[in-house]
Amino acid sequence: MVTESLRSALGLLRIPALWLPGIASGIFSASFMILQFTSGIFIAERLWVLELVVFPFFVAGLLHLVKTGEKTVPAFVSGGISGYFRVLLPSLVIFFGLLLTLFLLLLPLAVLGFAETALAFVVMSASFTVLFFTFFYDAAAVMEERKVFDSIRRSVEFVLQQTRACLIFYIISLAIIFAISFAILMVWAASLYDRLEPLAAMSAAEIQAFTPDQFNELLGMDGILVTAVLAFIGATLVISVIYSFKACFFRDYAGAPPAVAVQGEYDEKGRWFKY
């Protein structure tokens, strides 16, 4: 059962090292909130590029611990270093493959003049489809030691073989993300109620015209710090739970990769000859 994998993941979170990917994401999220207030959105957005480069190390380390059953930080670091490029390179292939897919889909729509109208739908549908089938590429890369393109192929194969279980996994994961996000949002709104109250009096047109700089001014530095702390907590919980769940789910359902059938025949004396 998929819920058994979730229980196993929650049990593994007693290991402090498994929280490192979540803590790293939490630090990036909190830093983004503070930087966009102090240095502007342009500087803050550059931070995500750094996270994209660094985060595969933490993912590889977590997957290594789940694969081997080790529990120490040195084992996490060793697994992160050895599996870094196994995770990074397929992620780049998927990212640029998605960009190429979006370009090929939007090009004819742009010629017909529908690009702006269909942009959001095309981006969301293409991203969802690609993510649905390639979500387990990193688990395949580290836990089965697959190479770049083989890890992507293995993820697609795994989803096709375990479609029902994967659908349940995605539904549970989305429910976890929604529950944590909703709880964090409620705490945020309660903590900054006095600052957010003027928004309730605005019309829909005024809210649409509300800029990020105006929102920053509304919150103030102390409000941004509260937002950063809650962003840290939310990102830490979501990433730690979801990636541990993902690793345990893949471990439990992937099993041994299917063997390649060897073709051949027996001769009249019963000897086997491989083609």
C-alpha positions in Angstrom: 0.0 0.0 0.0 1.1 3.5 -0.8 0.2 4.6 2.8 2.8 2.1 4.1 5.5 4.0 2.1 4.2 7.2 3.7 4.4 5.7 7.2 7.9 4.4 6.4 8.9 7.9 5.2 7.6 9.6 8.4 9.4 7.1 10.5 12.7 7.8 8.6 12.3 11.5 9.4 13.5 10.7 12.9 17.0 10.7 11.2 18.2 14.3 11.4 20.2 14.1 8.1 17.0 13.5 6.1 15.9 17.0 7.1 18.8 18.6 5.3 17.1 19.0 1.9 14.1 20.6 3.5 16.3 22.9 5.6 18.2 24.0 2.5 15.0 24.7 0.7 13.7 26.6 3.7 16.8 28.8 3.8 16.5 29.6 0.1 12.8 30.5 0.5 13.4 32.7 3.5 16.4 34.3 1.8 14.3 35.1 -1.2 11.6 36.8 0.8 14.2 39.0 2.6 16.3 39.7 -0.6 13.3 40.8 -2.7 12.4 43.3 0.1 16.0 44.7 0.6 17.5 44.3 -2.8 14.7 44.0 -5.3 13.1 41.1 -7.2 15.8 41.0 -9.8 18.5 40.1 -7.3 16.3 37.7 -5.4 15.4 35.7 -8.5 19.1 35.0 -9.1 19.0 33.0 -5.9 16.8 30.3 -7.5 19.6 29.7 -10.0 21.9 28.9 -7.1 19.3 26.6 -5.6 18.9 24.7 -8.9 22.7 24.1 -8.9 23.0 23.1 -5.2 19.8 21.2 -4.6 20.7 18.0 -6.5 23.4 17.4 -3.9 20.8 17.3 -1.1 18.4 15.1 -3.1 21.2 12.7 -3.9 22.2 12.6 -0.2 18.6 11.8 0.9 18.1 9.1 -1.7 21.5 7.5 -0.8 20.4 7.3 2.9 17.1 5.7 2.0 18.8 3.3 -0.4 21.6 2.1 2.0 19.8 2.5 5.3 22.7 4.6 6.7 21.8 7.5 9.1 24.8 9.7 9.5 25.6 13.1 8.1 29.0 11.9 6.6 27.0 9.2 4.7 24.6 11.9 3.5 27.5 14.0 2.3 29.2 11.1 0.6 26.0 10.1 -1.2 25.3 13.7 -2.2 28.8 14.0 -3.7 28.7 10.7 -5.6 25.1 11.1 -6.8 25.3 14.9 -7.6 25.7 14.7 -11.4 23.4 11.6 -11.5 20.6 14.0 -10.4 21.8 17.3 -12.0 22.3 16.1 -15.5 18.8 14.4 -16.0 17.2 17.5 -14.5 18.8 19.7 -17.1 17.7 17.4 -19.9 14.1 17.4 -18.6 14.2 21.2 -18.2 15.5 22.0 -21.7 13.3 19.2 -23.1 10.3 21.0 -21.6 11.4 24.3 -23.0 11.7 22.8 -26.4 8.3 21.2 -26.1 6.7 24.5 -25.1 8.4 26.2 -28.1 7.2 23.6 -30.5 3.7 23.8 -29.1 3.5 27.6 -29.0 5.1 28.3 -32.4 2.1 27.2 -34.5 -0.2 29.0 -32.0 1.8 32.2 -32.4 1.5 32.0 -36.2 -2.2 31.7 -35.8 -2.3 34.5 -33.3 -3.5 32.4 -30.3 -0.2 32.3 -28.4 -1.1 34.8 -25.7 -4.6 33.2 -25.2 -3.3 29.7 -24.9 0.0 30.4 -23.1 -1.1 29.6 -19.6 -3.0 26.4 -20.7 -0.1 25.1 -22.8 2.5 25.8 -20.1 0.5 24.1 -17.4 -0.6 21.1 -19.4 2.9 20.5 -20.8 4.6 20.9 -17.4 2.1 18.7 -15.7 2.5 15.9 -18.3 6.3 16.0 -18.2 6.4 16.1 -14.4 3.9 13.3 -14.1 6.1 10.9 -16.1 9.6 12.0 -15.1 9.1 12.8 -11.4 11.0 9.7 -10.3 14.1 10.2 -12.5 16.3 11.2 -9.5 15.3 8.1 -7.5 16.1 5.9 -10.5 19.4 7.7 -11.0 20.6 7.2 -7.4 18.8 4.1 -6.1 19.2 2.1 -9.3 22.4 3.9 -10.5 20.9 4.7 -13.8 22.6 7.0 -16.3 21.2 10.3 -17.6 18.7 9.2 -20.3 18.2 5.8 -18.7 17.0 7.4 -15.5 14.4 9.4 -17.4 13.3 6.4 -19.3 13.1 4.4 -16.1 10.9 7.0 -14.5 8.5 6.9 -17.4 8.5 3.1 -17.3 7.9 3.0 -13.6 4.9 5.4 -13.9 3.4 3.3 -16.7 4.0 0.0 -14.7 2.6 1.4 -11.5 0.1 3.9 -12.8 -2.6 3.3 -10.1 0.0 3.4 -7.2 1.6 6.6 -8.7 -1.8 8.3 -9.0 -2.4 7.6 -5.3 1.1 8.8 -4.5 0.5 12.1 -6.4 -2.9 12.6 -4.7 -1.5 12.0 -1.2 1.5 14.3 -2.0 -0.8 17.1 -3.2 -2.9 16.7 -0.1 0.2 17.0 2.1 1.4 20.1 0.3 -2.1 21.7 0.5 -2.5 20.9 4.2 0.9 22.3 5.1 0.5 25.4 2.9 -3.0 26.0 4.2 -1.8 25.8 7.8 1.2 28.1 7.1 -1.1 30.6 5.3 -3.6 30.7 8.2 -0.8 31.3 10.7 0.6 34.0 8.4 -2.7 35.7 8.0 -3.4 35.6 11.8 0.1 37.0 12.5 -0.2 39.9 10.1 -3.9 40.5 10.3 -3.5 44.3 11.1 -1.2 44.7 8.1 -3.4 42.8 5.7 -6.7 44.3 6.7 -6.6 47.2 4.1 -6.6 44.5 1.4 -10.1 43.5 2.4 -11.4 46.9 1.6 -9.9 47.0 -1.9 -11.9 46.2 -5.0 -10.8 43.5 -7.4 -9.4 46.1 -9.8 -7.3 47.7 -7.1 -6.0 44.3 -6.0 -5.0 43.4 -9.6 -3.1 46.7 -9.8 -1.4 46.1 -6.5 2.4 45.8 -7.1 4.9 43.7 -5.2 6.6 46.9 -4.0 3.4 48.1 -2.6 2.8 44.8 -0.9 6.3 45.0 0.7 5.5 48.5 2.0 2.3 47.2 3.4 4.0 44.4 5.4 7.1 46.3 6.5 10.4 44.8 7.5 9.0 43.0 10.5 6.2 41.6 8.4 8.7 40.3 5.8 10.7 38.6 8.6 7.5 36.8 9.8 6.8 35.8 6.2 10.4 34.6 5.8 10.2 32.5 9.0 6.9 30.9 7.9 8.3 30.3 4.4 11.3 28.5 6.0 9.0 26.3 8.1 6.7 25.5 5.2 9.4 24.7 2.7 11.3 22.6 5.2 8.2 20.5 6.0 7.1 20.1 2.4 10.4 19.1 0.9 11.4 16.8 3.8 8.1 14.9 3.8 7.6 14.7 0.1 11.1 13.7 -0.9 11.3 11.1 1.9 7.9 9.8 0.8 9.1 9.7 -2.8 12.2 7.8 -2.0 10.4 5.2 0.1 7.6 4.8 -2.5 10.1 4.2 -5.3 12.1 1.8 -3.1 8.9 -0.2 -2.2 7.3 -0.3 -5.7 10.2 -0.3 -8.2 11.7 -3.6 -7.1 14.3 -5.1 -9.4 14.4 -3.8 -12.9 12.9 -6.2 -15.4 15.3 -8.6 -16.8 16.0 -8.5 -20.6 14.8 -11.6 -22.3 17.5 -13.7 -24.0 16.3 -15.2 -27.2 17.6 -18.5 -28.5 16.6 -22.1 -29.2 17.5 -25.7 -28.4 19.0 -28.0 -31.0 18.1 -31.7 -31.4 20.6 -32.7 -28.7 19.0 -30.3 -26.1 21.8 -27.7 -26.3 20.9 -24.1 -25.9 22.1 -21.6 -28.5 21.6 -17.9 -28.0 20.7 -15.7 -30.9 
